[in-house]
Each structure stands twice: as C-alpha cells, then as structure tokens.
Amino acid sequence: MNTQYEHMRRPRFSTGGKTFSKAPLFVVLALILAMSVSCSRPRIIALGLNAENVVVSDSREGPAKRPPEFSPGSDVHIRFDLIDYVVDTDGTIYIQEDLAMLDVDGNTVLAQPKIIDSRAIPTEVGAAINVANNITLFDNAVPGSYLVVLFIRDMVGGGTVSMEIPIEVVQ
C-alpha cells in the first residue's frame, strides 16, 4: 500500500520470515543487556553522552564491592561521573535517567522511569557531574544474578548513555 502517509509507518525489520515493529530504544537495550548478566564489570554504551568512574558499593561513599554481592534487604549504591553533556543557553544541563533491574531470565523486577529528571548547573563548563543512585533490595529478593540497567538522556544535546551493571544477590 503506497499512500501519502507511508513515511509515517513504524519502521519494521524482518528475520526468518517474521516481521517485527521497531521497539523503543530503552526496551531493545534492556533486552540486549540482559543477555550478558554473567559479565562481572559494568558495560557502557555511549552515544554523545558518556559516563566514567562507575562504582558499585554498599554505601553512598563506600569503596567498590568486588565482586558486587549484596544480601536481600541491603542497599546497592551506584555512582558515576557524567561527561560530554551539552550546556543549555541558561547555563544548565538537563538530564533524565531511567533505571531497571532484570533477573537472569531478562524479566524486569524493578522499573523506575525518570528516576532522575532535573536541571543542574555545572561547577565549571565541561566538569564531570557526579550522579548517584540507590536501590534497596527487597527483603525477599531471590538469590542470583541481576542486571541493573541505567539509561541516561541529555535533554539539551540529545546524547545518551546506557550502562549495564551486573550484581549478585546472595544469602
């Protein structure tokens, strides 16, 4: 069917005779990242925005836990430096972050869209922005491998960075 609205159709791709609609970027990244839960180090996928100095700890300022093992009911602190952002004309940056936690089968056990949705003023142009996240595990969290997925958007410059951070819940 060739109509004047042809350009407005959702992109599709085909594999093995099956056709799929293009999924939202966050869902696609979460599924791809879920396949690598066994990886022990954080992985960063940067598109115009970037993150460095990723630390997974059991306290806000604590040292990195290696391996990143946590008990049910404990806190998981993830902190990192955000770089390569774009400053708006008013001197601020505008960042949004989605957080998800997936089990070893790729099932979402926690989803927090827009866990961060704020503007900030950098201390100096180009300086790294310190970002901190805290997840409190459920008291009945099932022991096993999990993947924390962070998807951060620079709402001014349009860049994105996603991180996959494997953790283990142990008894």
VOLUM-733578 format. One record per residue (C-alpha): residue number from 0; residue in one letter; chain; y, x, z. Coordinates in nm, 3 decimals. Each point is the difference from the previous one (the first is absolute). Example, Ala and Ser with C-alpha at 12.3 -4.5 7.8 and 13.67 -1.06 7.14 Angstrom:
VOLUM-733578
[pator 0; A; A; [-0.450; 1.230; 0.780]]
[pator 1; S; A; [0.344; 0.137; -0.066]]
***
This chain:
VOLUM-733578
[pator 0; M; A; [0.000; 0.000; 0.000]]
[pator 1; N; A; [0.324; 0.159; -0.112]]
[pator 2; T; A; [0.305; -0.166; 0.151]]
[pator 3; Q; A; [0.351; 0.103; 0.088]]
[pator 4; Y; A; [-0.122; 0.033; 0.362]]
[pator 5; E; A; [-0.282; 0.241; -0.085]]
[pator 6; H; A; [0.191; 0.288; 0.162]]
[pator 7; M; A; [0.008; -0.188; 0.332]]
[pator 8; R; A; [-0.378; -0.014; 0.046]]
[pator 9; R; A; [-0.148; 0.206; 0.282]]
[pator 10; P; A; [-0.143; 0.329; -0.127]]
[pator 11; R; A; [-0.378; -0.001; -0.027]]
[pator 12; F; A; [-0.266; 0.263; -0.036]]
[pator 13; S; A; [-0.359; -0.027; -0.112]]
[pator 14; T; A; [-0.312; 0.181; 0.109]]
[pator 15; G; A; [-0.360; -0.078; -0.088]]
[pator 16; G; A; [0.092; -0.329; -0.166]]
[pator 17; K; A; [0.184; -0.129; 0.308]]
[pator 18; T; A; [0.377; -0.048; -0.006]]
[pator 19; F; A; [0.210; 0.036; 0.312]]
[pator 20; S; A; [0.361; -0.079; 0.079]]
[pator 21; K; A; [0.200; 0.299; 0.119]]
[pator 22; A; A; [0.000; -0.003; 0.382]]
[pator 23; P; A; [0.309; 0.083; 0.207]]
[pator 24; L; A; [0.044; 0.375; 0.048]]
[pator 25; F; A; [-0.054; -0.011; 0.379]]
[pator 26; V; A; [-0.337; -0.179; -0.041]]
[pator 27; V; A; [-0.118; 0.242; -0.268]]
[pator 28; L; A; [0.101; 0.303; 0.208]]
[pator 29; A; A; [-0.168; -0.141; 0.312]]
[pator 30; L; A; [-0.327; -0.054; -0.187]]
[pator 31; I; A; [0.008; 0.344; -0.160]]
[pator 32; L; A; [0.078; 0.159; 0.333]]
[pator 33; A; A; [-0.276; -0.196; 0.175]]
[pator 34; M; A; [-0.257; 0.179; -0.213]]
[pator 35; S; A; [0.087; 0.330; 0.167]]
[pator 36; V; A; [-0.026; -0.094; 0.370]]
[pator 37; S; A; [-0.226; 0.298; 0.060]]
[pator 38; C; A; [0.281; 0.245; -0.079]]
[pator 39; S; A; [0.125; 0.156; 0.326]]
[pator 40; R; A; [0.356; 0.095; -0.099]]
[pator 41; P; A; [0.292; -0.226; -0.094]]
[pator 42; R; A; [0.052; -0.037; -0.373]]
[pator 43; I; A; [0.346; -0.062; -0.145]]
[pator 44; I; A; [0.078; -0.157; -0.338]]
[pator 45; A; A; [0.370; 0.047; -0.076]]
[pator 46; L; A; [0.203; -0.163; -0.277]]
[pator 47; G; A; [0.362; 0.105; 0.045]]
[pator 48; L; A; [-0.009; -0.025; 0.381]]
[pator 49; N; A; [-0.204; 0.240; 0.210]]
[pator 50; A; A; [-0.132; 0.063; 0.350]]
[pator 51; E; A; [-0.096; 0.319; 0.180]]
[pator 52; N; A; [-0.106; 0.122; 0.344]]
[pator 53; V; A; [-0.236; -0.295; 0.060]]
[pator 54; V; A; [-0.129; 0.000; 0.360]]
[pator 55; V; A; [-0.262; -0.238; 0.146]]
[pator 56; S; A; [0.007; 0.004; 0.379]]
[pator 57; D; A; [-0.081; -0.203; 0.311]]
[pator 58; S; A; [0.362; 0.012; 0.123]]
[pator 59; R; A; [0.345; -0.023; -0.160]]
[pator 60; E; A; [0.079; 0.372; 0.035]]
[pator 61; G; A; [-0.353; 0.132; 0.053]]
[pator 62; P; A; [-0.181; 0.263; -0.204]]
[pator 63; A; A; [-0.213; -0.091; -0.300]]
[pator 64; K; A; [-0.351; -0.124; 0.082]]
[pator 65; R; A; [-0.261; 0.190; -0.197]]
[pator 66; P; A; [-0.222; -0.179; -0.068]]
[pator 67; P; A; [0.202; -0.323; 0.026]]
[pator 68; E; A; [-0.233; -0.186; 0.240]]
[pator 69; F; A; [0.118; -0.292; 0.212]]
[pator 70; S; A; [-0.160; -0.239; 0.250]]
[pator 71; P; A; [0.027; -0.380; -0.027]]
[pator 72; G; A; [0.324; -0.117; 0.163]]
[pator 73; S; A; [0.175; 0.335; -0.043]]
[pator 74; D; A; [0.321; 0.076; -0.190]]
[pator 75; V; A; [0.005; 0.175; -0.337]]
[pator 76; H; A; [0.336; 0.164; -0.070]]
[pator 77; I; A; [0.081; 0.109; -0.354]]
[pator 78; R; A; [0.319; 0.191; -0.066]]
[pator 79; F; A; [0.133; 0.175; -0.308]]
[pator 80; D; A; [0.317; 0.122; -0.170]]
[pator 81; L; A; [0.131; -0.201; -0.295]]
[pator 82; I; A; [0.166; 0.206; -0.273]]
[pator 83; D; A; [0.132; -0.041; -0.356]]
[pator 84; Y; A; [0.166; -0.335; 0.077]]
[pator 85; V; A; [0.317; -0.127; -0.172]]
[pator 86; V; A; [0.317; -0.065; 0.201]]
[pator 87; D; A; [0.187; -0.324; -0.079]]
[pator 88; T; A; [0.374; -0.008; -0.075]]
[pator 89; D; A; [0.070; -0.098; 0.362]]
[pator 90; G; A; [-0.172; 0.318; 0.125]]
[pator 91; T; A; [-0.319; -0.173; 0.119]]
[pator 92; I; A; [-0.362; 0.005; -0.108]]
[pator 93; Y; A; [-0.204; -0.320; -0.015]]
[pator 94; I; A; [-0.373; 0.031; 0.067]]
[pator 95; Q; A; [-0.281; -0.256; 0.016]]
[pator 96; E; A; [-0.352; 0.077; 0.121]]
[pator 97; D; A; [-0.326; -0.197; -0.013]]
[pator 98; L; A; [-0.291; 0.099; 0.224]]
[pator 99; A; A; [-0.365; -0.098; -0.039]]
[pator 100; M; A; [-0.318; 0.110; 0.171]]
[pator 101; L; A; [-0.329; -0.022; -0.190]]
[pator 102; D; A; [-0.356; 0.031; 0.125]]
[pator 103; V; A; [-0.265; 0.209; -0.175]]
[pator 104; D; A; [-0.087; -0.293; -0.230]]
[pator 105; G; A; [0.362; -0.036; -0.113]]
[pator 106; N; A; [0.063; -0.316; 0.204]]
[pator 107; T; A; [0.352; -0.035; 0.138]]
[pator 108; V; A; [-0.014; -0.011; 0.381]]
[pator 109; L; A; [0.376; 0.027; 0.050]]
[pator 110; A; A; [0.289; -0.075; -0.237]]
[pator 111; Q; A; [0.367; 0.041; 0.088]]
[pator 112; P; A; [0.222; -0.052; -0.306]]
[pator 113; K; A; [0.354; 0.130; 0.044]]
[pator 114; I; A; [-0.079; 0.159; 0.336]]
[pator 115; I; A; [0.317; 0.198; -0.074]]
[pator 116; D; A; [0.284; -0.168; -0.187]]
[pator 117; S; A; [0.321; 0.178; 0.089]]
[pator 118; R; A; [0.296; 0.207; -0.102]]
[pator 119; A; A; [0.080; 0.333; 0.162]]
[pator 120; I; A; [0.267; 0.266; -0.029]]
[pator 121; P; A; [-0.144; 0.347; -0.061]]
[pator 122; T; A; [0.130; 0.268; 0.238]]
[pator 123; E; A; [0.088; 0.202; -0.309]]
[pator 124; V; A; [-0.054; -0.062; -0.370]]
[pator 125; G; A; [-0.354; 0.094; -0.097]]
[pator 126; A; A; [-0.118; 0.047; 0.361]]
[pator 127; A; A; [-0.352; -0.120; 0.079]]
[pator 128; I; A; [-0.017; -0.343; 0.166]]
[pator 129; N; A; [-0.246; -0.016; 0.292]]
[pator 130; V; A; [-0.220; -0.311; -0.018]]
[pator 131; A; A; [-0.242; -0.112; 0.273]]
[pator 132; N; A; [-0.267; -0.271; 0.003]]
[pator 133; N; A; [-0.216; -0.120; 0.287]]
[pator 134; I; A; [-0.321; -0.200; -0.025]]
[pator 135; T; A; [-0.171; -0.127; 0.314]]
[pator 136; L; A; [-0.369; -0.041; -0.075]]
[pator 137; F; A; [-0.168; -0.320; 0.116]]
[pator 138; D; A; [-0.204; 0.032; 0.320]]
[pator 139; N; A; [-0.300; -0.125; -0.201]]
[pator 140; A; A; [0.056; 0.231; -0.300]]
[pator 141; V; A; [-0.336; 0.081; -0.156]]
[pator 142; P; A; [-0.077; 0.373; 0.000]]
[pator 143; G; A; [0.006; 0.153; -0.347]]
[pator 144; S; A; [0.220; 0.140; -0.274]]
[pator 145; Y; A; [0.331; -0.164; -0.086]]
[pator 146; L; A; [0.279; 0.074; -0.242]]
[pator 147; V; A; [0.365; -0.059; 0.090]]
[pator 148; V; A; [0.201; -0.057; -0.319]]
[pator 149; L; A; [0.378; 0.035; 0.004]]
[pator 150; F; A; [0.204; -0.106; -0.304]]
[pator 151; I; A; [0.368; 0.094; 0.020]]
[pator 152; R; A; [0.270; -0.107; -0.245]]
[pator 153; D; A; [0.348; 0.146; -0.053]]
[pator 154; M; A; [0.190; -0.321; -0.072]]
[pator 155; V; A; [0.301; 0.194; -0.132]]
[pator 156; G; A; [-0.166; 0.256; -0.227]]
[pator 157; G; A; [-0.317; -0.191; -0.084]]
[pator 158; G; A; [-0.237; 0.279; 0.103]]
[pator 159; T; A; [-0.323; -0.063; 0.190]]
[pator 160; V; A; [-0.243; 0.200; 0.205]]
[pator 161; S; A; [-0.337; -0.114; 0.128]]
[pator 162; M; A; [-0.212; 0.171; 0.259]]
[pator 163; E; A; [-0.360; -0.046; 0.095]]
[pator 164; I; A; [-0.083; 0.120; 0.348]]
[pator 165; P; A; [-0.364; -0.004; 0.109]]
[pator 166; I; A; [-0.078; -0.059; 0.368]]
[pator 167; E; A; [-0.319; -0.049; 0.199]]
[pator 168; V; A; [-0.048; -0.256; 0.275]]
[pator 169; V; A; [-0.251; 0.134; 0.251]]
[pator 170; Q; A; [-0.139; -0.134; 0.329]]
***
